Amino acid sequence: MSFFSRAPKASVEAVFDIASGSVGAAFVKREAGKQPVILYGNRLAISSRKERTVDKYYTDMKQALYRATEALFKDGLKALHKQQGNATIKRAHIIFGSPWSLSETRKVGSVYKEQRRIDRELISHIIDEAKADFMKESADDPLFSELKKGASLIEERIFDCKVDGYDTSTDVSADGTTVSLSLFLSLVPEEIIADVTKTLGVFFHFKAVDMHSGALASLSVIRDLYPETHSFLFFDIEGEQTDIALVRGGSMARHISLPYGKNFFVRSISRQLGMNISESASLISIHCHGGCSAADEKRMDEALKHAYATWSEHLQDALGRLAEETTLPSTAFTVVGDDFSGFFAAKLKSENISQFSVAPTALSVVSLDTKKLLPHVTLGEAAIRDPLMQIATAFINKID
């Protein structure tokens, strides 16, 4: 699959990636027949508190978004002018990662005692019922329940449609007794959409703003990069939580979130070694790049071993829940940032999944880091190494 743009002419657009532990903002150049180029990018961490509530977490995200957008306006426009002259930014794309968005693939359909006409009207009714159920159930999500203004559907994708077991399109008009659909849906709380668009409006006046989920962006890019891999696990460990998606036959079958992401390791090291959060994050990065002294390396090995043991315990529980209805694939993809990618790839390969898989084999782990994504997304002189933004850019470049 090519990530060359299908845009009819060259354009520069803004991309905002709101992840669980950080916010990225970038200017991206798209041009027909060419790879997208990230001309400028920044990513600011959402404050990592020792104790976090939903309200404080949301406040910290909004502050990070404001600072990232402000930097895009001040520094990004200067970099853009240097590289492209007086480019006009008319369009923005917002990628909402978890927990700011809620995504799910639903297997829906109907079985009838006698043959009946199955057409677009009937399928639309089935889809509407599925969307209503999803909206209702989202009220049980911790973040969605805290924000009382309801939710908006930002994505609706049909991955497959079958009538009596045969693949067809949603424009079908045929007689049958069964219809089944794989329906991908994504929601974002209306309060978040309002606050995010308000923040962007302080600095920019976009004519068009498109919204997508981090789940769809990541899974879509993985499918295109590895078209022969139809079933896999996807781990997004960047930030406050770990999101695990089980993909079967090219569509997301199940999704589980653990409140233990990369920031859990930062806080754990901070507590164990008696240092502040920023010192802990810095030392982890130095350690993963092999730059620690012998004494610090020994301390870090022990501290990380202790933190990983806790994370692994919750991971095994999550894998067990994912495997309740099906065995797990032995291929995994991870996004965790360049500084931590090697650490998690090695650790995940050592995880015991034999009780969840058909064959007693170790996970085959592919880290989606900057190096893996560079052949598909070019980094300009003012861009940063940012796998999440590279994934977001590859995704928006191929959707229209």
C-alpha positions as CSV (number, residue, x, y, z in Angstrom):
1,M,0.0,0.0,0.0
2,S,1.4,3.4,-1.0
3,F,1.2,6.4,1.4
4,F,1.5,8.8,-1.6
5,S,-1.1,11.5,-1.3
6,R,-4.1,11.5,-3.5
7,A,-4.6,15.3,-2.9
8,P,-5.2,17.0,-6.3
9,K,-2.6,19.7,-5.5
10,A,0.0,20.6,-2.9
11,S,-1.3,21.8,0.4
12,V,0.0,22.4,4.0
13,E,-2.4,21.2,6.7
14,A,-2.2,21.2,10.5
15,V,-2.3,17.9,12.4
16,F,-3.0,17.6,16.2
17,D,-2.5,14.3,17.9
18,I,-4.0,14.1,21.4
19,A,-2.7,11.0,23.1
20,S,-3.0,9.7,26.6
21,G,0.3,11.2,27.8
22,S,1.1,14.0,25.4
23,V,-0.2,16.3,22.7
24,G,1.6,16.8,19.3
25,A,1.0,19.5,16.8
26,A,2.5,19.7,13.3
27,F,2.4,21.2,9.8
28,V,2.2,18.6,7.1
29,K,2.7,19.0,3.4
30,R,0.7,16.8,1.1
31,E,1.2,16.6,-2.6
32,A,-0.3,14.3,-5.3
33,G,2.0,11.3,-6.0
34,K,4.4,12.1,-3.2
35,Q,5.0,11.1,0.4
36,P,3.8,13.4,3.1
37,V,6.3,15.6,4.7
38,I,6.2,16.8,8.4
39,L,7.6,20.3,8.0
40,Y,7.4,21.2,11.6
41,G,6.3,19.3,14.7
42,N,6.3,19.5,18.5
43,R,5.0,17.3,21.3
44,L,4.4,18.3,24.8
45,A,3.8,16.0,27.7
46,I,0.6,16.1,29.7
47,S,1.7,16.7,33.3
48,S,2.5,13.5,35.1
49,R,1.1,13.9,38.6
50,K,1.9,11.5,41.4
51,E,-1.9,11.3,42.0
52,R,-4.4,11.9,39.2
53,T,-8.1,12.5,39.1
54,V,-10.2,12.6,35.9
55,D,-10.8,16.3,36.4
56,K,-7.1,17.1,36.8
57,Y,-6.1,14.8,34.0
58,Y,-8.5,16.7,31.6
59,T,-7.2,20.1,32.8
60,D,-3.6,19.0,32.2
61,M,-4.5,17.8,28.7
62,K,-6.1,21.1,27.8
63,Q,-3.0,23.0,29.1
64,A,-0.7,20.8,27.0
65,L,-2.9,21.3,23.9
66,Y,-2.8,25.1,24.4
67,R,1.0,25.1,24.7
68,A,1.4,22.8,21.7
69,T,-0.9,25.0,19.6
70,E,0.8,28.1,20.7
71,A,4.2,26.7,19.7
72,L,2.7,25.7,16.3
73,F,1.5,29.3,15.8
74,K,4.8,31.0,17.0
75,D,7.6,28.6,16.0
76,G,5.7,26.5,13.4
77,L,4.7,29.4,11.2
78,K,8.3,30.7,11.2
79,A,9.6,27.3,10.2
80,L,6.8,27.0,7.6
81,H,7.6,30.4,6.1
82,K,11.3,29.5,5.8
83,Q,10.5,26.2,4.0
84,Q,7.4,27.0,2.0
85,G,7.0,30.8,1.8
86,N,3.5,32.2,2.5
87,A,1.5,29.0,2.8
88,T,-2.1,29.3,3.9
89,I,-3.4,26.7,6.4
90,K,-7.0,26.0,5.6
91,R,-7.5,22.5,7.0
92,A,-6.8,20.7,10.3
93,H,-6.9,17.1,11.4
94,I,-7.4,16.1,15.0
95,I,-6.5,12.6,16.1
96,F,-8.1,11.7,19.5
97,G,-6.3,8.8,21.2
98,S,-7.6,6.9,24.2
99,P,-9.1,7.9,26.7
100,W,-10.3,11.0,24.8
101,S,-12.0,8.8,22.3
102,L,-13.9,5.5,22.7
103,S,-13.6,3.1,19.8
104,E,-15.2,-0.3,19.2
105,T,-15.9,-2.8,16.4
106,R,-19.4,-4.2,16.8
107,K,-20.6,-7.4,15.2
108,V,-24.3,-6.7,14.4
109,G,-27.0,-8.1,12.3
110,S,-30.3,-10.0,12.2
111,V,-31.6,-13.5,11.6
112,Y,-35.1,-14.0,10.0
113,K,-37.3,-17.1,10.0
114,E,-38.2,-16.5,6.3
115,Q,-36.5,-14.9,3.4
116,R,-37.0,-11.2,3.2
117,R,-35.7,-8.3,1.2
118,I,-32.4,-7.1,2.6
119,D,-31.5,-3.6,1.4
120,R,-29.9,-0.3,2.3
121,E,-32.9,0.8,4.4
122,L,-32.7,-2.4,6.6
123,I,-29.0,-2.2,7.0
124,S,-29.2,1.5,8.0
125,H,-31.7,0.6,10.6
126,I,-29.4,-2.1,12.1
127,I,-26.5,0.5,12.1
128,D,-28.6,3.1,13.8
129,E,-29.6,0.7,16.6
130,A,-25.9,-0.3,17.0
131,K,-24.9,3.4,17.3
132,A,-27.6,4.1,19.8
133,D,-26.5,1.2,22.0
134,F,-22.8,2.3,21.8
135,M,-23.8,5.9,22.8
136,K,-25.8,4.6,25.7
137,E,-23.0,2.2,26.9
138,S,-20.4,5.0,26.7
139,A,-21.9,6.5,29.8
140,D,-20.2,3.8,31.8
141,D,-16.7,4.9,30.7
142,P,-14.9,6.8,33.6
143,L,-14.1,9.9,31.4
144,F,-17.4,10.0,29.5
145,S,-19.4,9.7,32.8
146,E,-17.4,12.6,34.3
147,L,-18.2,14.9,31.3
148,K,-21.9,15.3,31.4
149,K,-22.6,16.9,28.0
150,G,-23.0,13.7,25.9
151,A,-20.8,12.4,23.1
152,S,-20.5,12.8,19.4
153,L,-19.9,10.1,16.8
154,I,-16.7,11.0,14.9
155,E,-16.3,7.7,12.9
156,E,-18.5,5.1,11.4
157,R,-16.8,2.5,9.2
158,I,-18.2,-0.8,7.9
159,F,-15.4,-3.3,7.5
160,D,-17.6,-6.1,6.0
161,C,-21.2,-6.8,5.2
162,K,-22.6,-10.3,4.6
163,V,-25.9,-11.7,3.5
164,D,-26.4,-15.4,4.1
165,G,-22.7,-15.6,4.7
166,Y,-21.7,-14.1,1.4
167,D,-19.7,-10.8,1.2
168,T,-21.7,-7.9,-0.3
169,S,-21.9,-4.1,-0.1
170,T,-24.2,-2.0,2.0
171,D,-26.0,-1.0,-1.2
172,V,-27.3,-4.6,-1.5
173,S,-30.8,-5.4,-2.5
174,A,-31.3,-9.2,-2.3
175,D,-33.4,-11.8,-0.6
176,G,-32.0,-13.6,2.4
177,T,-32.4,-14.8,6.0
178,T,-29.3,-13.4,7.7
179,V,-27.4,-10.1,7.5
180,S,-24.2,-9.4,9.5
181,L,-21.9,-6.4,9.7
182,S,-18.6,-5.5,11.3
183,L,-19.1,-1.9,12.3
184,F,-16.3,0.3,13.6
185,L,-17.5,3.3,15.7
186,S,-15.7,6.1,17.6
187,L,-17.1,8.6,20.1
188,V,-15.6,11.7,21.6
189,P,-17.3,13.6,24.5
190,E,-18.9,16.8,23.2
191,E,-17.2,18.8,25.9
192,I,-13.8,17.7,24.7
193,I,-14.7,18.6,21.1
194,A,-15.8,22.0,22.2
195,D,-12.8,22.7,24.3
196,V,-10.3,21.5,21.7
197,T,-11.8,23.5,18.8
198,K,-12.0,26.6,21.1
199,T,-8.3,26.3,21.9
200,L,-7.3,25.9,18.2
201,G,-9.5,28.9,17.4
202,V,-7.4,31.1,19.7
203,F,-4.5,30.8,17.2
204,F,-5.9,29.6,13.9
205,H,-9.1,29.9,11.8
206,F,-9.4,26.7,9.8
207,K,-12.0,26.4,7.1
208,A,-12.3,22.6,7.7
209,V,-11.5,20.4,10.7
210,D,-11.6,16.6,10.5
211,M,-11.7,14.3,13.5
212,H,-10.5,10.7,13.8
213,S,-9.6,8.2,16.5
214,G,-6.1,7.1,17.3
215,A,-7.3,3.5,17.1
216,L,-8.4,3.7,13.5
217,A,-5.3,5.7,12.5
218,S,-2.9,3.1,14.0
219,L,-4.7,0.0,12.8
220,S,-5.2,1.4,9.3
221,V,-1.5,2.2,9.0
222,I,-0.4,-1.2,10.3
223,R,-2.7,-3.0,7.8
224,D,-1.2,-1.0,5.0
225,L,2.4,-1.5,6.1
226,Y,1.9,-5.2,6.7
227,P,-0.9,-6.3,4.3
228,E,-0.2,-10.0,4.8
229,T,-0.7,-9.8,8.6
230,H,-4.5,-10.1,9.1
231,S,-4.5,-10.9,12.8
232,F,-2.3,-9.3,15.5
233,L,-2.2,-7.5,18.8
234,F,-1.5,-3.8,19.0
235,F,0.0,-2.2,22.1
236,D,-0.1,1.6,22.5
237,I,2.0,2.1,25.6
238,E,2.7,5.8,25.2
239,G,1.5,8.0,28.1
240,E,-0.9,7.3,30.9
241,Q,-2.3,4.0,29.9
242,T,-1.7,0.9,27.8
243,D,-4.3,0.3,25.1
244,I,-4.4,-3.2,23.7
245,A,-6.3,-4.0,20.5
246,L,-7.0,-7.5,19.2
247,V,-7.3,-7.5,15.4
248,R,-8.8,-10.5,13.7
249,G,-9.3,-10.8,9.9
250,G,-8.3,-7.1,9.5
251,S,-10.8,-5.6,11.9
252,M,-10.6,-4.8,15.6
253,A,-12.3,-7.6,17.5
254,R,-11.7,-6.3,21.0
255,H,-10.0,-3.5,22.9
256,I,-8.9,-3.2,26.5
257,S,-7.3,-0.3,28.3
258,L,-5.0,-0.6,31.3
259,P,-4.2,2.4,33.6
260,Y,-0.5,1.6,33.4
261,G,1.4,3.1,30.5
262,K,4.8,4.6,30.1
263,N,4.1,7.2,32.7
264,F,3.5,4.4,35.3
265,F,7.2,3.4,34.9
266,V,8.2,7.1,35.3
267,R,6.3,7.4,38.5
268,S,7.5,4.0,39.8
269,I,11.2,4.9,39.2
270,S,10.6,8.2,40.8
271,R,9.2,6.6,44.0
272,Q,11.8,3.8,44.1
273,L,14.9,6.0,43.5
274,G,13.6,9.1,45.4
275,M,13.7,11.6,42.5
276,N,11.2,13.9,40.9
277,I,9.2,13.0,37.8
278,S,11.4,14.9,35.3
279,E,14.6,13.3,36.7
280,S,13.0,9.9,36.5
281,A,11.9,10.4,32.8
282,S,15.4,11.6,31.9
283,L,17.1,8.7,33.6
284,I,14.9,6.2,31.9
285,S,15.7,7.6,28.5
286,I,19.5,7.7,29.3
287,H,19.3,4.1,30.5
288,C,17.4,2.8,27.5
289,H,20.1,4.4,25.2
290,G,22.9,2.8,27.2
291,G,24.3,6.0,28.7
292,C,24.0,5.3,32.4
293,S,27.0,4.8,34.7
294,A,27.6,1.3,36.0
295,A,26.0,2.2,39.4
296,D,22.9,3.9,37.9
297,E,22.5,1.1,35.4
298,K,22.3,-1.5,38.2
299,R,19.8,0.7,40.1
300,M,17.7,1.2,37.0
301,D,17.7,-2.5,36.1
302,E,16.3,-3.4,39.5
303,A,13.8,-0.6,39.6
304,L,12.5,-1.3,36.0
305,K,12.3,-5.0,36.8
306,H,10.1,-4.2,39.8
307,A,7.9,-1.9,37.7
308,Y,7.6,-4.3,34.8
309,A,6.6,-7.1,37.2
310,T,3.5,-5.0,38.2
311,W,2.8,-4.1,34.6
312,S,3.2,-7.7,33.4
313,E,0.7,-8.9,36.0
314,H,-2.0,-6.6,34.7
315,L,-1.0,-7.5,31.1
316,Q,-1.5,-11.2,31.7
317,D,-4.9,-10.5,33.1
318,A,-5.8,-8.4,30.1
319,L,-4.6,-11.1,27.7
320,G,-6.7,-13.6,29.5
321,R,-9.8,-11.4,29.0
322,L,-9.0,-11.0,25.3
323,A,-8.6,-14.7,24.9
324,E,-12.0,-15.6,26.5
325,E,-13.6,-16.0,23.1
326,T,-10.6,-16.8,20.8
327,T,-7.0,-17.7,20.8
328,L,-4.5,-14.8,20.5
329,P,-2.3,-14.2,17.5
330,S,1.5,-14.4,18.0
331,T,2.3,-11.1,16.2
332,A,2.3,-7.8,18.1
333,F,2.9,-4.2,17.1
334,T,3.9,-1.6,19.6
335,V,4.0,2.2,19.8
336,V,5.8,3.6,22.8
337,G,8.2,6.2,21.6
338,D,11.8,5.7,20.4
339,D,13.3,5.9,23.9
340,F,11.3,3.0,25.3
341,S,10.7,0.9,22.2
342,G,13.6,-1.5,22.6
343,F,12.9,-2.1,26.3
344,F,9.2,-3.1,25.7
345,A,10.0,-5.1,22.6
346,A,12.4,-7.3,24.5
347,K,10.1,-7.6,27.5
348,L,7.0,-8.5,25.5
349,K,9.0,-11.2,23.6
350,S,9.6,-12.8,27.0
351,E,5.9,-12.8,28.0
352,N,4.3,-16.3,28.3
353,I,1.3,-16.4,26.0
354,S,1.2,-20.2,25.5
355,Q,-2.0,-20.5,27.5
356,F,-3.7,-18.0,25.2
357,S,-2.3,-19.2,21.8
358,V,-2.7,-22.3,19.6
359,A,1.0,-22.8,19.4
360,P,3.3,-22.4,22.5
361,T,5.4,-19.6,20.9
362,A,6.8,-16.2,22.0
363,L,5.3,-13.0,20.7
364,S,6.9,-11.7,17.5
365,V,7.1,-7.9,18.3
366,V,7.4,-5.1,15.8
367,S,8.1,-1.6,17.2
368,L,6.6,1.1,15.1
369,D,9.4,3.6,15.8
370,T,10.7,6.6,13.8
371,K,13.0,4.3,11.8
372,K,10.2,1.9,10.7
373,L,8.0,4.8,9.6
374,L,10.6,7.0,7.8
375,P,10.2,5.3,4.5
376,H,6.6,6.4,4.4
377,V,6.6,9.8,6.1
378,T,9.4,12.3,5.5
379,L,10.7,14.5,8.3
380,G,11.5,18.1,7.4
381,E,14.2,20.2,8.9
382,A,12.0,21.4,11.7
383,A,10.3,18.1,12.5
384,I,11.0,15.9,15.5
385,R,11.2,12.2,15.9
386,D,7.6,11.4,16.8
387,P,6.1,8.0,15.8
388,L,2.6,8.9,16.8
389,M,2.7,12.0,14.5
390,Q,4.2,9.9,11.7
391,I,1.3,7.4,12.1
392,A,-1.3,10.3,12.1
393,T,0.3,11.8,9.1
394,A,0.4,8.6,7.1
395,F,-3.3,8.0,8.0
396,I,-4.6,11.4,7.0
397,N,-2.6,11.4,3.8
398,K,-4.3,8.3,2.4
399,I,-7.9,8.9,3.4
400,D,-8.7,11.5,0.8
